[in-house]
Amino acid sequence: MNNGFFNLVLRWAFLAMGVALAAKIVPGISCADGSTLFLVVILLSLFNAFLKPLLVLFTLPLVVLSAGFGLWLINAFLLWGTSRFVSGFHVDGLWAALLGSLIISLTNMAFSTLFGAKRVRVQRGPRGPQEPPRPTPPPGKGDVIDV
């Protein structure tokens, strides 16, 4: 199995768990069944891939001035927008969308921290990071200095 495909399926699974948890906890969010949840995950992933970067770009001053609060609003808007396209999934208003996007974000963060890709660590020697040795030129083929 391709590692990129596995990571995509893993992210979709985390997103599905977050949406299901939000539908269970938040009173204004409901999801009819598993196939509806599957459609929500696919559409929300597409929105996050294509619409979110554009929305972040256009609202960058708001995102910067609000110290990230604007991203939470964008996520809530995308969750609400998803509910408008998928029948069987309903988000009832701004507060439900805000709380649902918070739960989904926290769930994604928790699962990605626990099961996500491992970070590569640079091992340091006794004097810090070590460079690989430079190749030595063959005898007589070294640097030439013209005078």
N, C-alpha and C positions, 0 to 999 in steps of 0.2 A: 504494500500500500504506500502511496506517495505521502511523504511527510507533510507537505502543504495541504493536501486534501484532508488528512487526519486532523490537522490544526483547525481547518475550517469547520469540520464536523464537530470538533470539541468546542469551538466558540459558539456554534449554533446550539449545542446541548446546554451550555452555560446560559445562553440567552433564553432558551426555552424554560429552564428552571427559574430564571428570574421573572419572566412573564407569568408563569404559573403561580409563583409565590406572590407576586403583586396582585394577581386576580383573586387569590385566596385571602389575602390580608386586607387590601384596600376595598372599602365598601362600594366605591363607584366604578370598579373595574370588573368586568365579567368576561369569561371565555367559555364558549359552548362545549367544545370537545377537543380531542387530540388533533384532528385534521385542521380545525380552526387555529389551534396553537401553532401547528406546522406552517400554515400560511402567514400567520402573524410574524413568526421568526424570519421567514424568507423575506417578506416585505420590509420588515424593520431593518434587516441586514442590508437590503438594497438602499433603503433611505439613508442609513448610516454611511454607506459607501459613496453614494452620489450626491445626495442633498445636503448632508451635514457639512461637508467641507465648504460648499458654497454658502450655506447659512453662516458658518463661522467666519468666512472671509468677509461677508457683507456686514456682519455685526461685530467685527473685531474690536472697535472702540468700546462697545458695550461690554464685551467679554473681558477686556483688559481693565476697564474702570470698575467693573463689578467683581473683580478678582475671581472669575470663574462662574459666578452666578448665572451669567448669560448662557453658558454651556448647559446648565441644568434646565433653563427655560427652553433651549433648543431641543434637548432630549425629550422634554415633556411635550413640546409641539409635535415632534416626530411620532411619539407614542399616540397622541391624540389623532394625528393624521392617519396613522395605520388603522385606527378604529373606524375611520370614515370609509376605508377601502375594503375592509374584511367584514363580511356579515357574520354575526355570531361572536364578534369581539366588540365590546363596548367600553368606552372611557367616558365617564359622566362628569365633564367639566374640568376646569383648570386645576383645582386642588387634588383631584384624583389623579390627573396626569402628572402633576409635580411629585406626589407621593409615590406613584407607580414608577416613575423614572428614577427616583432615588433608590427604591428597592431593587430595581433591575441593575442599576449601576453598582450598588454595594454587593449584590450577588455576583455579578461579573467580576468585580475586583477580588472578592474572596475566593472564588473558584479558580481564577487565573493565578492568584498567588499560590494556592495550594497545588494545582495540577497543571499550571501553564508551563511554557517552555523554560528550561533551565538557563540561567544566565552563564555566560562564559566568563571565567575568572582568569586574570593574568597572574601567573605565579611569579613571585618576586624572589630574587636571589638575596644573599646577605647584603648586597649594596643596591637594591632596587631592581627594576626591570633590566634584564640583560639583553643586549643586542646579539644577533647571530654573528659569528666570526666572519670577517671579510675574506673573500677568496684571495689567496696570494697568487700573483702572476708568476709564470714560469721564469726561470733565471734568464737574464738578458732581455726580457720583454717588459721591463718595468717602465715607470714614467720617464719620459725623455724631456730634458730641459735644454732648449736652444739658447745659445749665448750670442 
